[in-house]
Amino acid sequence: MSTTTPAKVTVITHPLVQHKLTLMRKKESSTNSFRRLLGELSTLMAYEITRDMPLQDLEIETPMEKMTGKVIDGKKQVLVSILRAGNGFLDGMLNVIPGARIGHIGLYRDPETLQPVEYYFKMPSEMQERDIIVVDPMLATGNSAVAAVERLKQLQPRSIKFVCLLAAPEGVATMQKMHPDVPIFTAAIDRELNDHGYIMPGLGDAGDRIFGTK
């Protein structure tokens, strides 16, 4: 997965993605509304993220005759959620690739250093044969994303992609510096981080808004 130049950053600008993102940003959006919109938006994003997914031939029989069609092998895909907010992405993406396996990485951000601390790690078997899509709503400082990808690379998967709802320029720069071979997919790159490491203008704490723990 090595390359001499940073992998592409894709901002998914589809009108439906941008519309739903704007509704999610509104501070008056309820937990139920925020959760529903994230599910819809992650489904839409999944179409773009999986655009280059490899296909294989399958012999089938239509009502008219036999033919060879194209299918994906969803079991080769692993959706890896960075807990806890990454779980908000899973249902929507499973609508597109229902055969995907699921992995979880538990990381929390130390409030003083802003550095990630791992507390949970559980992945499917035979990761060397699989393509990983890492999901986390926010790419802020980039420290958690970098730590998660570093941990996953130890399993030597075929490929890794990183998907987030919002990114800060600082987080993108950190990821591209530390993991230049990992493409990033996001719905928006916002202006900056504030002094507490939150994305501005952002949408607040994604985990709190998904789970109603504000």
N, C-alpha and C positions, 0 to 999 in steps of 0.2 A: 504493500500500500504506500510505498514511498514515492515521492515526486520532488522535482527541483523547485517548483513554484507552488504557492498555496492553492488548495482546492477552491472551487468556485463557491461563492456565497450567493444563494438564490433567494431573492425576496419575491414571495408569491403575491402578485398584484391582482389576481382575479377579483373582479368587482364584488362577488359574494363574500370572499375572504375579507376584503377591506371593510365591507359593510358590517359584517358580524363582529369584526375586531373593534370597530368604533362603538358599537352597542356595548361590548364587554368593558370598554374603558370607562364608561359612564359610572360615576360613583353611586348613583341611585339604582343601578342594576342589582336585582335580588340574587341571593345565592342560587336559587333554582334557575333563574334566567341566565346567570353567568355559566353555570354548569351545562345547561342545555346548549348555549351558544358555543362553548368550547368543544362539545361533542360534535356539533355540526361543522365547525370550522376545521377540526382535526380530520374529519372525513374528507373535506374538500382539499386540504393540504396533502393528504395521503395520495391523491391522484397524481400530483406533481412529483412527490417524493419517489413514487414507484414507477415513474415514466420509463426508466432504463432497466426495469426488472427483467432478468433473462427469461425466455420462453423455451418450452420444449414441445415436441410434436406428440400428439395423442390421436390414435386411431379411434374414430367414433362412427356411429351409424345414425344418420338423420332419418326422418320419415320417408325420405326419397332414395337415399343411397349411402354407401360408405364414403368416408372422407377422412383426411388428416387435418386436425385443427391444432391451434396453439393454446397452451395452458401454462400457468405459472406454478411453481412448486412453493406454495405458501409455507410449508414446513421447514424450508430452508431459511425463512425470515425469522428474526428474533426482534421483538420490540422490547427495549430495555428502558424501564421507567426509573428515573432518578426520584426517589421518594422524598416527600410524599406527593408533591404537586404533579409529578410526571404521570401519575395514575389518571389524571383528568384527560389525558390524551388517548388512553388505551381503547376505550369503547368505540370512539369515532374511527380510529385507524383500523380496528378489527372489522368494521363494516366493509372495508375494502380488501383486507387480507385476513380473512377469518381463520385461515390455517396457521397463522404465525404463532410461534412459541413466545412466552413472556419471561423476561428476566427482571430482577429488581436490584437496585443499588440504593442503600440507605446512606445518605450524607446529610450532615447538618453544618451550618456555617457558624463558626466560632464568632460571637458578637464583637470580640475585641480585635482579633487578627483578620477576620473575614475569610479565613482559610477553612477548607472543608475537612470534616472528620468523618471517617467511614464507620458505620455501626451495623450494616447488613449487606450481604452479597449472596445472591442466589440466582444461578443461571441454568439453562437447559444443558444437556450433555452434548458432546461432539461439536463444540463451538467452532472447531477448525473448518467445518463444512458449511458454516452459516454466514449470512449477511445480517449485520446488526443495524437497527435504527434506534438511536438513543433519543428519548423524548424527555423534555423538561420545559415548562412554559417560558421560563426566563433565562436568557444568557446575559447576566449582569456583569460581575467582575470576570466571569469565565473560570474561576478557580474550581468550582464544583464540576463543571463540564470537563475541564482538563483532567482532574483527578479520576473521574468516571471513565473517560476514554483511555487513560493510562492503565487503569485496572483491567479494562476489557481487552486491551492489546496483549496482555499477558496470556490470553486464551487463544491468540493467533486466529481470529476469525477471517473469513474471506474479504470482508469489507465492513466499514463503519460509516454511517451517516449520522449527523446530529441535527435534530429538529427542535425548534423552539417557536413560541408564539411571538415573543418580543426579544430583541437583542439591543444591547448598548454597543457603541463603537469600541469601547474599551474591552468588552467581552469578546467581540469578534477578533480584535487584534491579539488578545491573549491566546485564543484558540488557534489562530492561524500561525502564531509563533511557535506554540508547543506541539501542535498536531496539524502541520500544513497539508497532510494527506487526507484529512477528514472534511468532506463538503458540509456546509451549513445551509439549512433551509429555515426560513423565518417569514412571518407575515409582515414584519416591519423592523427597521433599525431606527431606534429613537435617538434623541439628542445627546444624552449624557447620563452619567451616574451622579447621584447626589453624595453628600458626605457620609451617608450611612450605607452606601452601596446599592441603593434602589434606582431603578431605571426611571428617567424623567423624559417626557411626561408620564409614561408607563401606564399601569392600571392597578397599582397597589401590590399587595402581597397575594400572588396567585393562589398559593395554598390556602390561605385564610378565606379567600373569596370562593374557592371551590368547595371547601368543607364547612363554611359558615363559622369559622373560629376567630373572627375579627374581634 
